[in-house]
Amino acid sequence: MARLTILAAAGLLVVVLFVVNTSVGAHRTTMTTVEIESNNLPNQRCEDQIRRQNLRDCEQYIRQGRRDDYGVLAMKGEEEENYSGGQQQQWQQLQQCCNQLRKMDQQCQCEAMSHIVRQQRQQQGQQIRGEQLRQMLQRAQNLPNECGSGPQHCDVREY
């Protein structure tokens, strides 16, 4: 009878060790997967945020620019009635754009600006060049700062 108890205990020990070993191996695999995915997480997060946001107003603002320097004033609480005609439309575009940028992580805002510039270049092709391209890049580089939501200057890449 003692022999049977020892065999049963040994068998149970083997099963427990097998289960523990299997669990530890699965845990290691999971940890490795998490580490691999975490390397791409910032880029993927920015891509997801760019996809989720409607950046059409930012696109138009970057493409068209502004007629005067009211961007910073608009972000400091100036009322839209202070602007007329096309300026009011641009003010609204800027407000909408800034609202969308504020919903994004700060580090993703510059990536969004680069995305917009690349998209504009693809859509417009060689029609955007010279001074127009320089101004568009400058607006994209400064837009998050104008909105008061991002870095002082974005390193926007057109390609």
C-alpha positions as a Markdown table, in Angstrom:
| # | Residue | x | y | z |
|---|---|---|---|---|
| 1 | Met | 0.0 | 0.0 | 0.0 |
| 2 | Ala | 2.9 | 2.4 | 0.8 |
| 3 | Arg | 4.4 | 1.6 | -2.5 |
| 4 | Leu | 1.2 | 2.5 | -4.3 |
| 5 | Thr | 1.0 | 5.8 | -2.4 |
| 6 | Ile | 4.6 | 6.6 | -3.3 |
| 7 | Leu | 3.9 | 5.8 | -7.0 |
| 8 | Ala | 0.8 | 8.0 | -6.9 |
| 9 | Ala | 2.7 | 10.9 | -5.3 |
| 10 | Ala | 5.5 | 10.6 | -7.8 |
| 11 | Gly | 3.0 | 10.5 | -10.7 |
| 12 | Leu | 1.3 | 13.6 | -9.3 |
| 13 | Leu | 4.6 | 15.3 | -8.9 |
| 14 | Val | 5.5 | 14.6 | -12.6 |
| 15 | Val | 2.1 | 16.0 | -13.7 |
| 16 | Val | 2.5 | 19.1 | -11.6 |
| 17 | Leu | 6.1 | 19.7 | -12.9 |
| 18 | Phe | 4.9 | 19.2 | -16.5 |
| 19 | Val | 2.0 | 21.7 | -16.0 |
| 20 | Val | 4.4 | 24.2 | -14.4 |
| 21 | Asn | 7.0 | 23.8 | -17.1 |
| 22 | Thr | 4.4 | 24.3 | -19.8 |
| 23 | Ser | 3.0 | 27.4 | -18.1 |
| 24 | Val | 6.4 | 28.9 | -17.7 |
| 25 | Gly | 7.2 | 28.2 | -21.4 |
| 26 | Ala | 3.9 | 29.8 | -22.5 |
| 27 | His | 4.6 | 32.8 | -20.3 |
| 28 | Arg | 8.0 | 33.3 | -21.9 |
| 29 | Thr | 6.5 | 33.1 | -25.3 |
| 30 | Thr | 4.0 | 35.8 | -24.4 |
| 31 | Met | 6.7 | 38.0 | -22.9 |
| 32 | Thr | 8.7 | 37.7 | -26.1 |
| 33 | Thr | 5.7 | 38.6 | -28.2 |
| 34 | Val | 5.0 | 41.7 | -26.1 |
| 35 | Glu | 8.6 | 42.8 | -26.4 |
| 36 | Ile | 8.6 | 42.4 | -30.2 |
| 37 | Glu | 5.3 | 44.3 | -30.5 |
| 38 | Ser | 6.4 | 47.1 | -28.2 |
| 39 | Asn | 9.2 | 48.1 | -30.6 |
| 40 | Asn | 6.6 | 49.0 | -33.2 |
| 41 | Leu | 4.0 | 50.4 | -30.8 |
| 42 | Pro | 4.8 | 54.2 | -31.1 |
| 43 | Asn | 4.6 | 54.1 | -34.9 |
| 44 | Gln | 1.6 | 51.9 | -35.0 |
| 45 | Arg | -0.1 | 54.1 | -32.4 |
| 46 | Cys | 0.5 | 57.3 | -34.4 |
| 47 | Glu | -0.7 | 55.6 | -37.6 |
| 48 | Asp | -3.9 | 54.5 | -35.8 |
| 49 | Gln | -4.4 | 58.1 | -34.4 |
| 50 | Ile | -3.9 | 59.6 | -37.8 |
| 51 | Arg | -6.4 | 57.2 | -39.3 |
| 52 | Arg | -9.0 | 57.9 | -36.6 |
| 53 | Gln | -8.8 | 61.7 | -36.8 |
| 54 | Asn | -10.5 | 63.7 | -39.6 |
| 55 | Leu | -7.6 | 65.9 | -40.5 |
| 56 | Arg | -9.3 | 67.5 | -43.6 |
| 57 | Asp | -9.3 | 70.9 | -42.0 |
| 58 | Cys | -5.5 | 70.6 | -41.2 |
| 59 | Glu | -4.9 | 69.5 | -44.8 |
| 60 | Gln | -6.8 | 72.6 | -46.2 |
| 61 | Tyr | -5.1 | 74.9 | -43.7 |
| 62 | Ile | -1.7 | 73.6 | -44.6 |
| 63 | Arg | -2.4 | 73.8 | -48.3 |
| 64 | Gln | -4.0 | 77.2 | -48.3 |
| 65 | Gly | -2.3 | 78.9 | -45.5 |
| 66 | Arg | -3.7 | 82.0 | -43.8 |
| 67 | Arg | -4.1 | 85.5 | -45.0 |
| 68 | Asp | -2.7 | 87.1 | -41.9 |
| 69 | Asp | -1.3 | 86.1 | -38.5 |
| 70 | Tyr | -4.4 | 85.3 | -36.6 |
| 71 | Gly | -3.6 | 81.6 | -35.9 |
| 72 | Val | -2.1 | 82.3 | -32.5 |
| 73 | Leu | -4.8 | 84.8 | -31.6 |
| 74 | Ala | -7.4 | 82.2 | -32.4 |
| 75 | Met | -5.9 | 79.8 | -30.0 |
| 76 | Lys | -5.8 | 82.4 | -27.3 |
| 77 | Gly | -9.6 | 82.7 | -27.3 |
| 78 | Glu | -10.3 | 85.3 | -29.9 |
| 79 | Glu | -13.9 | 85.0 | -31.1 |
| 80 | Glu | -14.6 | 84.1 | -34.7 |
| 81 | Glu | -16.9 | 87.2 | -35.1 |
| 82 | Asn | -13.7 | 89.3 | -35.1 |
| 83 | Tyr | -13.0 | 87.8 | -38.6 |
| 84 | Ser | -14.8 | 88.3 | -41.8 |
| 85 | Gly | -15.4 | 86.4 | -45.0 |
| 86 | Gly | -12.6 | 84.1 | -46.0 |
| 87 | Gln | -10.8 | 84.8 | -42.7 |
| 88 | Gln | -13.7 | 83.4 | -40.7 |
| 89 | Gln | -13.7 | 80.2 | -42.8 |
| 90 | Gln | -9.9 | 79.9 | -42.3 |
| 91 | Trp | -10.4 | 80.6 | -38.5 |
| 92 | Gln | -12.9 | 77.8 | -38.4 |
| 93 | Gln | -10.6 | 75.5 | -40.3 |
| 94 | Leu | -7.8 | 76.3 | -37.9 |
| 95 | Gln | -10.0 | 75.7 | -34.8 |
| 96 | Gln | -11.3 | 72.4 | -36.2 |
| 97 | Cys | -7.7 | 71.3 | -37.0 |
| 98 | Cys | -6.4 | 72.3 | -33.6 |
| 99 | Asn | -9.3 | 70.4 | -31.9 |
| 100 | Gln | -8.3 | 67.3 | -33.9 |
| 101 | Leu | -4.6 | 67.7 | -33.1 |
| 102 | Arg | -5.3 | 68.0 | -29.4 |
| 103 | Lys | -6.9 | 64.6 | -29.5 |
| 104 | Met | -3.6 | 63.1 | -30.6 |
| 105 | Asp | -0.5 | 62.2 | -28.6 |
| 106 | Gln | 2.0 | 65.1 | -28.8 |
| 107 | Gln | 4.6 | 62.8 | -30.4 |
| 108 | Cys | 2.1 | 61.8 | -33.1 |
| 109 | Gln | 1.2 | 65.4 | -34.2 |
| 110 | Cys | 4.4 | 65.8 | -36.2 |
| 111 | Glu | 3.9 | 62.5 | -37.8 |
| 112 | Ala | 0.4 | 63.7 | -38.8 |
| 113 | Met | 1.9 | 66.8 | -40.4 |
| 114 | Ser | 4.4 | 64.7 | -42.4 |
| 115 | His | 1.5 | 62.4 | -43.5 |
| 116 | Ile | -0.5 | 65.4 | -44.7 |
| 117 | Val | 2.4 | 66.9 | -46.7 |
| 118 | Arg | 3.1 | 63.5 | -48.3 |
| 119 | Gln | -0.5 | 63.1 | -49.1 |
| 120 | Gln | -0.7 | 66.6 | -50.7 |
| 121 | Arg | 2.4 | 65.8 | -52.8 |
| 122 | Gln | 0.9 | 62.6 | -54.0 |
| 123 | Gln | -2.4 | 64.2 | -54.9 |
| 124 | Gln | -1.0 | 67.4 | -56.5 |
| 125 | Gly | 2.2 | 65.9 | -57.9 |
| 126 | Gln | 4.5 | 68.5 | -59.5 |
| 127 | Gln | 1.9 | 71.2 | -59.2 |
| 128 | Ile | 3.2 | 72.0 | -55.7 |
| 129 | Arg | 6.8 | 73.2 | -55.9 |
| 130 | Gly | 9.1 | 76.1 | -55.2 |
| 131 | Glu | 7.7 | 78.8 | -52.9 |
| 132 | Gln | 4.3 | 77.1 | -52.6 |
| 133 | Leu | 6.0 | 73.9 | -51.3 |
| 134 | Arg | 8.2 | 75.8 | -49.0 |
| 135 | Gln | 5.3 | 77.7 | -47.4 |
| 136 | Met | 3.3 | 74.5 | -47.1 |
| 137 | Leu | 6.2 | 72.8 | -45.3 |
| 138 | Gln | 6.6 | 75.8 | -43.1 |
| 139 | Arg | 2.9 | 75.8 | -42.1 |
| 140 | Ala | 3.1 | 72.0 | -41.4 |
| 141 | Gln | 6.2 | 72.4 | -39.3 |
| 142 | Asn | 4.6 | 75.1 | -37.1 |
| 143 | Leu | 1.0 | 74.1 | -36.9 |
| 144 | Pro | 1.0 | 72.0 | -33.7 |
| 145 | Asn | 2.8 | 74.8 | -32.0 |
| 146 | Glu | 0.3 | 77.3 | -33.3 |
| 147 | Cys | -2.4 | 75.2 | -31.8 |
| 148 | Gly | -0.6 | 75.2 | -28.5 |
| 149 | Ser | -0.7 | 71.4 | -28.4 |
| 150 | Gly | 2.5 | 70.2 | -29.8 |
| 151 | Pro | 6.3 | 70.8 | -30.1 |
| 152 | Gln | 7.8 | 74.1 | -31.1 |
| 153 | His | 8.8 | 72.8 | -34.5 |
| 154 | Cys | 8.1 | 69.6 | -36.4 |
| 155 | Asp | 10.7 | 68.0 | -38.6 |
| 156 | Val | 8.3 | 67.5 | -41.5 |
| 157 | Arg | 9.5 | 65.2 | -44.3 |
| 158 | Glu | 7.8 | 65.4 | -47.6 |
| 159 | Tyr | 8.8 | 61.9 | -48.7 |
